[in-house]
Amino acid sequence: AGKKVVIVGGGKSAIDNAVSAAKEGVSSTLVCRSWHWPVPRLLLNAVPFKYGTYSRFGHWMLQPYYAEGPVASWFHGTCAPVKWIWWRVVELMFRGQFHIPSNMVPQDGIDTDLFSGGQILNYDFRDMLQDGKIKALAGAIDKFSETGVVLTD
């Protein structure tokens, strides 16, 4: 209790530790190289996430990961613009639901990041970030000093 805490990482465990440190310490700073898309348990605070992604609809909206026949390949290719629009709408929805500032928007689209780095979060991190209880920085640690860390960026 009463400590200034720096958490290195951007995954679910790092986010959870930043929240715990903000509750118990003087300050909590999260440092990560890149951001990942947060995933709500409820889409628009209403629909369980699993129905939007772990369903036939959700799987159809992703790029196929296996060899397809010519008809399925044609169908996926023809509908690619619809899929692209769908995922950009989902990104806007998540940005609004989590109040993601522009400097924390991930570089990869959600359709890629969701299955390689996205994480299901609660709203404590979002709220503490907005209230200034957690500071989030993108960068890397250059060295440690007597009073903290020095970032490369």
Secondary structure, 3 states (H helix, E strand, C coil): CCCEEEEECCCHHHHHHHHHHHHHCCEEEEEECCCCCEECCEECCCEEHHHHHCCHHHHHHCCCCCCCCHHHHHHHHHCHHHHHHHHHHHHHHHHHHHCCCHHHCCCCCHHHHCCCCCEECCCHHHHHHHCCCEEEEECCEEEEECCEEEECC
